[in-house]
Amino acid sequence: MKTRILIKEGEYRLAKAGCMDAKIDSEELYCFLTGIDRLQVFMKAEEEADEDVERKYLALIARRAERIPLQYITGVQEFMGHRFKVDQSVLIPRQDTETLVVEAARTIQSTSREKVSFFERLRGGKEWEVLDLCCGSGAIGISLAKICDNIHVTGADISGAALAVAQTNARSLHVKAEYVEGDLFAPLESKKFDMIVSNPPYIRTNMIAVLQEEIKNYEPRQALDGGRDGLDYYRRIIEEAPNYLKSKGYLMFEIGSDQGEDLRKMLKDDGRYTPAEVIRDLPGRDRVVKTQLK
């Protein structure tokens, strides 16, 4: 079978199974299997595919047709220009979350240019202690460390399997980071941070059943389920974060697109934070909430 026809057959089977990006996924799986890029696929379109390649490719297509996410089949996901290892112990990093990384980096870089001591200037600026809370694959903290060279990242997650993935990603991307296992702040003792960034579970419990099959059947539920109204983890973090933030330290969340006003009100009612800023992602949806300890 010609390569072009084989990939078209893969696309047909994925479309029939209800996969949203059947054409893209069929090509990606062929590239993953053969180790070639899309340009090479185009150039080899009329060549006959090896029988062994054909068999293995259709086996991959069959797995994807079961609605297993592409990233769990290939084991990687690109985020902020870097390739991260992923498996079913971690959420797949998404472009929406890049908004949180960009805003955190902008805050660190702009604040670092403000008044610092003579000795901090000699060291190249203030070193930030950053906590990536509910870190999962480590994508947020690691990406932030790749942008800002004046930070030290600690990642915390309740899942030991997720932390193993994060540690692998930190090593492969040459980022020095510390990882601790436990429920939210529990493993941190009395350590304080200049910034806490977090993408906690925020899906309403009763909404998980209507998510795409790839999400509800394969991504870790404990990383999705935010309780009845989706705000359980935000309440806990807002309550406990002041014990782990330095004076005027920053707290930044990723949020669901309909949760901005809820978070703004929760932070205002708490009384220990500055008025919250809600930041939108590229499509214009509320995506990040940013505040500061008074």
N, C-alpha and C positions, 0 to 999 in steps of 0.2 A: 504494500500500500504506500502511495506517495505521502510524504510528510504533510503536505497541505491537506490531503484528504483525511489523514489520520487525525490531525488537529481539529478539522471540521467535524469529524465523528465525535470527538471528545466534547466539542462545544454543543453538539446536538444532544448528547446524553445529559450534559449538565443542565441545559435549558429545560429538557423534559423533566428533570428532577426538581426544578424550581429554583435553581441557583441564580442569583441576581446578575452576576457578572460572568456569564458562561463563556463568552469569547475570551475575555482577559484571563480567566482562570485556566481555560484549556491551554492557552499559550504559555502561561506561567508554569504549569505543571510539566509541559514538555521541556521548557528551559531548565527547570529544576532537575529533571531526570537526566538530561543529556549534557548539562553544564555549558550550554551555549546561550547567547543572548538573542533578543528578538530580531535583530538585524540578520544574524546568521540563520535564524529560522526562515526568514523571508528569502534569503539567498539559496537555501536548501529546499525550498518549497516543492520543487518538482523531482527531488531525489527520492528514491525508494527507502523507506524506513526499515531498519533491521528488524527481523522478526522478534528478537528478544526485547528490543526497545518498544516495539508495538505492544507486546504482551505486558510489560511492566507499566507502560503508559496507561493502558486501559485499566489496569489494576488501580493506579492512582486516581483515575477518573471515577472509578467505582467508589472509592473512599470519599471523594469530594461529593459524589451524588448522594451519599448518605447524609450530606449536609455538615460533614466535618469541616471546620473552617480551613481554608487554604493554608493559613499560617501554621496551624497545628500539623499539617501534612509536611510542609517544607521545613518547619521548625524555626523560621525567622520572620521578623517583621521590621520594616524600615520605619524609623522614627527620628525626626530632627536630623535627617541625613546620615544616620548610623543604623547598622544592622544589629538588631537585638534578638537573642535566642528567646523563643517562647515555647511553652508546652501547656498542657491542660491544667497546670497548677496556677497559672497566671492569666489575668486578662490580657487580651491582645491590645497593645498600645494603638491609639487612634489619633488621627490628625487633630481632632477637637482638643486633645490634651496638650498639643503644642502651644496653644494659647497661654496655658498656665506657665509653661517653661519660658516662653518669650517674655511674659510680664515679670516673672521672677528675676530673670536675667537683667531686664531693663532696670528694675528696682535696685538690684545689687550694684550694677555699673554706675547708675546715676548717683546713688547714695555714696558710693566709694569715692566719688570725685569731690564730695563735700569736705568740710574741715576734718582733717585727721591730724594726729600728733606727728611731730618730727620723726620719731622712731618708726611710726607706721608708714610714713612716706619713704623712709629708707628701705623698708621691707616691700615696697611696691603697693602699699595701701592696706586697708583693714582686711584681716582674714575673717570671713564669715563662717559661722557654724550653722549649717543648714540641716534640718530634719525633713526627710522624705517619709511622711507618715502614711501607712498602708501602701508600702512601696511596690508590692508586686514584683514585676520584672526588673524594677530599678530604673525604668526608662526616664522618669522625671529627674531624679537626682543625678544620674549619670550624665544625661544630656546637659543639665545645668552646669555640671563640673567641666564638661567639654567646652562650654562657652566662657565660663568665668574661672580664671585660674587662681582666684583668691578665696576659694571656699573649701571647706571640709564637709563632706556629706556623711550623715548617718541615716541609714534606712531602717525602718521598723515595720514588721508585719507579723500577723498572728500565724501565718503559714510557714513552717520550716521548709517545705518544698518550694514555695515561692522565693524564699530567701536564697536557696541554693541556686536558683535561676539568676537572681539579681547578682550574686557573687560571681557567677560565671560571666555575666555581661560586663561587670566592672573590670574583671581581669582582661577580657578580650578587647575592651576599649581603653585599656590602660588608665583606669581611674582608680585612685585610692579611696576606698569608701569603707565604712564600718557598718555592719548589719547586726541587728539584735531582734530576737524573736519574742513576741508577746502581744497581749491585747492592748492596742493603742500605746499609751505612755508607760504602761506597767514595767517594761524592762529598762527604762531610762534612768531610774533612780532620781537624782537631783540635778542632772545635767541641764543646762540652759542653752538656748539657741537664739541666733540673730533672726532666723526665719524658719517658719514651719510651712511646708508646702504639702498638700494632700489631695489625692483623688480618692475619697472614701466611697464605700458602697452608697448609692443614692437612688436606686430604682425602687419604686413602691412595690411592696410584696405582691399585691394583686395584679401588677402590670407585667411581672416576669413571664407569666403564662402566655402573653400575647407578643412577646419578643420574637425575633427571627429564630428559627430552629438552631442556627449556628450558635447563637448566644445562649438561649435557654437550655439547650441540651448538652453543650460542651464547655462553655466558659464557667469558671468556678462560681457557684451560687453565693458563697460567703463574700465574694468580692463584688456582687451585684446588689444584694438585698439590703436596702436601707430602712426596712421597717414599714409600718402601715402607711406613713406619709412620705417616706423616703428621707427623713431628716434625723433619724436616730443617731447616726454617727456625728453629724454636725453638732447636735446638742452636746454630746459627750466631749467632743474636741473643744468647742467653745468654752465649756465649763472648766476643763482641765488645762488648756493651753497656757493660761497666764502663769502657772507654776513652772513652766518649761521655757518661757520666753524671757530674754533679757529685756531691760528697760527699752521701751519703744521698738521692741521686736515686731516683725511682720508675721501675719497669719494669712495664708492664701489658699483658697480652695478651688478645685474644679466643681462645677455645679450642673445640675440639669437645667435645660433652657427655661423652665418655668419656676425655678427656685430662687431667683435673685432677690425678690422682695421678701421672701420668707427669711433668707439669711440676713438681709439688711436689718430686718426687725429683730431677729434673735440677737444679733450683735449689739444693737442699740439698747435693747432691754437688759442685756447683761451689765452694761455700764462701765466696763473696764477697757473698752476698745474705742478707737476713733471711728467716725462715721464711715461706713463701708462703701467702697467703690465697686460697682459691678462693671465688668469688662466683657465686651462682646467678641465672639470669634469671627472668622472671615465671612461666613454667611450672614452675620449680623445678629446671631442669637446670644443671649446672656450665657456666659461660659465660665467666668472666673469672678470670685469675690475676694477683694483685697482689703485688709484692715491692719491696724497697728495697735499695739498695746499702749495705753496712755502713759 
